[in-house]
Amino acid sequence: MKALTRTEVFGIELLPDEIFREAEPQLLLRVPAVCRPKFGRHAQIRDVQRSLLGEVITRHLLERVCGKLPDDREFFIGEKGKPEPGGLQGIHFNVSHSGDWVVAALSPFPVGVDVERMRKVPEGVANRFFSEKEKAWLASANNEIEKAEIFFTLWTLKESFLKALGTGLTRSLSSFTVVSGNRGLFSLEDDFGSGIFHLKNWPFREGYKLSACAGGPDFADEPQILNINELIR
């Protein structure tokens, strides 16, 4: 088993529909037979692809660390509703998707990851879910482009923290504050997670924001981009 010492993040871009349909049978072979029916429950082909790639990329990364997984191993759902790799000690993962990208984080610590395609800032969301300090940072933006940069940086960082906890949006996003640090690192204020959880935002593809949160301070310098051939061979 390869030692996992830091939080690493990986991404894969969605395929054109016709190419995905060609690759789909091989991708399905990379997941246990008992899991395959769930991918057919999505009405849209893009949703099928997001779900299937999320599952396959996670298994691919776990195999990198642990060696080949049993063919029938399913991920189990933890007490907070978060998928976990049952029976693998000291390994945590999380998956996110938005737009044309699926990302996954692998870590020796509880971890959450969030990717978001940027769009016009939803002012009502910011007013409702951001702390006063975060609202002040957003209000300091000089234009709409800068405002979107700040909003989606904060949103992905806050989402990744809740995903690391496994609570999702059952907890208020305004109950804690994200504080900027150096080299894309962030920390928490006004929360029990202060000093326990660490956050990182990476430069990613144009029009997207990517962040992760983990229970340890060490993160990869940049996300790794995978391609479909790595997943199906």
Secondary structure per residue as TSV (DSSP state, phi and psi in degrees):
chain	resnum	aa	ss	phi	psi
A	1	M	-	360.0	127.9
A	2	K	-	-75.4	134.8
A	3	A	-	-70.1	132.4
A	4	L	-	-105.1	115.4
A	5	T	-	-114.1	-11.5
A	6	R	S	-149.0	169.5
A	7	T	B	-83.6	125.6
A	8	E	E	-122.0	145.6
A	9	V	E	-125.1	138.9
A	10	F	E	-130.1	147.4
A	11	G	E	-135.3	152.4
A	12	I	E	-139.8	138.7
A	13	E	E	-86.9	141.0
A	14	L	-	-60.7	148.4
A	15	L	-	-89.0	156.0
A	16	P	-	-55.9	147.8
A	17	D	H	-53.1	-45.2
A	18	E	H	-67.3	-35.0
A	19	I	H	-71.9	-37.2
A	20	F	H	-62.1	-43.3
A	21	R	H	-60.3	-34.6
A	22	E	H	-68.5	-37.0
A	23	A	H	-86.2	-16.8
A	24	E	H	-55.1	-45.6
A	25	P	H	-58.4	-38.4
A	26	Q	H	-71.2	-36.5
A	27	L	H	-65.6	-39.6
A	28	L	H	-64.4	-29.0
A	29	L	T	-69.2	-13.5
A	30	R	T	-89.7	0.6
A	31	V	S	-124.0	153.6
A	32	P	-	-58.6	146.5
A	33	A	G	-57.1	-35.2
A	34	V	G	-66.3	-21.2
A	35	C	G	-88.4	-18.4
A	36	R	G	-64.6	-37.0
A	37	P	G	-59.4	-28.1
A	38	K	G	-65.5	-25.8
A	39	F	G	-72.8	-23.3
A	40	G	G	-80.3	-3.5
A	41	R	G	-80.5	-12.5
A	42	H	-	-82.5	137.3
A	43	A	S	-79.0	-31.5
A	44	Q	S	-102.3	138.4
A	45	I	H	-62.2	-33.2
A	46	R	H	-66.2	-35.2
A	47	D	H	-70.6	-36.6
A	48	V	H	-58.8	-46.7
A	49	Q	H	-64.5	-43.7
A	50	R	H	-60.0	-46.4
A	51	S	H	-64.9	-46.6
A	52	L	H	-67.9	-43.7
A	53	L	H	-63.9	-37.1
A	54	G	H	-60.0	-42.4
A	55	E	H	-68.0	-45.3
A	56	V	H	-68.1	-42.3
A	57	I	H	-63.9	-36.9
A	58	T	H	-64.9	-45.0
A	59	R	H	-65.8	-36.8
A	60	H	H	-61.3	-43.8
A	61	L	H	-69.5	-39.5
A	62	L	H	-64.5	-36.2
A	63	E	H	-66.4	-33.6
A	64	R	H	-58.9	-38.3
A	65	V	H	-87.5	-41.4
A	66	C	H	-104.1	-9.5
A	67	G	S	87.3	-175.2
A	68	K	S	-62.6	131.6
A	69	L	-	-83.3	152.5
A	70	P	-	-56.4	139.4
A	71	D	T	-62.5	-23.2
A	72	D	T	-104.0	10.1
A	73	R	-	-73.3	121.8
A	74	E	-	-99.5	152.2
A	75	F	-	-77.1	137.7
A	76	F	E	-100.0	159.9
A	77	I	E	-96.2	121.5
A	78	G	-	-69.3	177.9
A	79	E	T	-64.1	-21.3
A	80	K	T	-101.0	12.8
A	81	G	S	84.5	11.0
A	82	K	-	-98.4	128.7
A	83	P	E	-60.3	140.5
A	84	E	E	-139.8	151.3
A	85	P	-	-82.3	90.5
A	86	G	T	-52.4	134.9
A	87	G	T	84.3	-3.8
A	88	L	-	-106.9	108.8
A	89	Q	T	-81.2	140.4
A	90	G	T	71.8	21.3
A	91	I	-	-131.7	129.1
A	92	H	E	-131.7	150.5
A	93	F	E	-142.8	163.7
A	94	N	E	-156.7	152.3
A	95	V	E	-130.7	147.5
A	96	S	E	-146.9	154.8
A	97	H	E	-148.7	150.2
A	98	S	E	-162.7	137.7
A	99	G	T	58.8	-124.3
A	100	D	T	-97.6	12.4
A	101	W	E	-126.9	141.6
A	102	V	E	-117.9	131.0
A	103	V	E	-126.8	153.8
A	104	A	E	-140.7	142.7
A	105	A	E	-114.4	140.8
A	106	L	E	-126.7	133.6
A	107	S	E	-154.2	152.6
A	108	P	S	-78.3	-1.3
A	109	F	S	-123.4	160.5
A	110	P	-	-50.6	134.7
A	111	V	E	-142.4	148.2
A	112	G	E	-136.3	146.9
A	113	V	E	-137.0	146.8
A	114	D	E	-145.7	130.7
A	115	V	E	-120.5	139.7
A	116	E	E	-138.4	134.7
A	117	R	E	-79.3	128.0
A	118	M	-	-74.6	149.2
A	119	R	-	-154.1	-170.5
A	120	K	S	-61.1	135.9
A	121	V	-	-63.7	124.7
A	122	P	-	-80.1	96.4
A	123	E	H	-56.6	-39.2
A	124	G	H	-63.6	-36.1
A	125	V	H	-64.7	-45.1
A	126	A	H	-61.3	-44.3
A	127	N	H	-64.0	-32.9
A	128	R	H	-84.3	-37.2
A	129	F	H	-110.9	-7.8
A	130	F	S	-96.9	148.4
A	131	S	-	-73.8	170.8
A	132	E	H	-62.1	-40.2
A	133	K	H	-65.4	-38.3
A	134	E	H	-69.4	-38.1
A	135	K	H	-62.2	-38.3
A	136	A	H	-65.7	-40.0
A	137	W	H	-62.7	-44.7
A	138	L	H	-62.5	-40.1
A	139	A	H	-68.0	-17.6
A	140	S	T	-78.9	-7.4
A	141	A	-	-61.5	141.4
A	142	N	S	-86.0	-19.1
A	143	N	S	-158.5	176.9
A	144	E	H	-66.4	-33.0
A	145	I	H	-65.5	-47.0
A	146	E	H	-65.1	-36.7
A	147	K	H	-62.4	-42.0
A	148	A	H	-65.0	-38.8
A	149	E	H	-59.2	-46.3
A	150	I	H	-68.5	-46.1
A	151	F	H	-60.0	-49.9
A	152	F	H	-76.6	-23.1
A	153	T	H	-64.5	-50.3
A	154	L	H	-63.6	-43.4
A	155	W	H	-61.7	-45.8
A	156	T	H	-68.8	-34.8
A	157	L	H	-65.7	-44.7
A	158	K	H	-67.1	-42.6
A	159	E	H	-61.8	-41.8
A	160	S	H	-65.3	-34.7
A	161	F	H	-64.1	-47.8
A	162	L	H	-63.4	-34.9
A	163	K	H	-70.7	-34.4
A	164	A	H	-64.2	-37.9
A	165	L	H	-71.4	-27.6
A	166	G	T	84.9	16.0
A	167	T	-	-98.0	-17.9
A	168	G	G	58.8	-150.6
A	169	L	G	-85.1	16.8
A	170	T	G	-72.5	-12.5
A	171	R	S	-113.4	142.7
A	172	S	-	-68.9	131.4
A	173	L	G	-69.3	-20.6
A	174	S	G	-86.8	-1.6
A	175	S	G	-82.8	-2.6
A	176	F	S	-145.7	162.2
A	177	T	E	-122.4	133.7
A	178	V	E	-92.4	129.7
A	179	V	E	-117.1	132.0
A	180	S	E	-73.4	142.9
A	181	G	-	-125.2	-145.3
A	182	N	S	-107.1	153.5
A	183	R	T	54.9	39.5
A	184	G	T	78.4	5.2
A	185	L	E	-90.6	145.1
A	186	F	E	-134.3	162.9
A	187	S	E	-135.2	177.8
A	188	L	E	-113.1	145.6
A	189	E	E	-122.4	156.0
A	190	D	S	59.5	39.5
A	191	D	S	-154.7	152.6
A	192	F	T	-65.3	-18.3
A	193	G	T	-77.7	-8.3
A	194	S	T	-58.9	125.5
A	195	G	T	82.4	-10.6
A	196	I	T	-103.5	-44.5
A	197	F	-	-103.2	144.2
A	198	H	E	-123.6	146.5
A	199	L	E	-127.0	148.8
A	200	K	E	-142.1	135.8
A	201	N	E	-117.6	131.4
A	202	W	E	-111.0	146.6
A	203	P	-	-60.4	135.0
A	204	F	-	-135.3	-161.7
A	205	R	S	-64.6	151.1
A	206	E	T	-56.9	132.2
A	207	G	T	88.9	6.0
A	208	Y	E	-131.3	153.9
A	209	K	E	-123.2	140.6
A	210	L	E	-135.1	125.3
A	211	S	E	-140.0	157.2
A	212	A	E	-141.0	157.1
A	213	C	E	-133.9	137.9
A	214	A	E	-146.6	161.5
A	215	G	S	-83.6	23.6
A	216	G	S	-149.7	156.1
A	217	P	S	-85.5	-9.7
A	218	D	-	-95.1	123.5
A	219	F	B	-125.9	153.6
A	220	A	-	-62.2	149.9
A	221	D	S	-64.7	-32.1
A	222	E	S	-154.2	157.6
A	223	P	-	-70.9	150.6
A	224	Q	E	-99.6	134.4
A	225	I	E	-98.5	125.2
A	226	L	-	-100.1	162.9
A	227	N	-	-124.8	166.4
A	228	I	H	-62.9	-32.0
A	229	N	H	-65.0	-33.2
A	230	E	H	-65.7	-29.2
A	231	L	H	-85.2	-28.1
A	232	I	H	-104.8	-9.1
A	233	R	-	-78.2	360.0
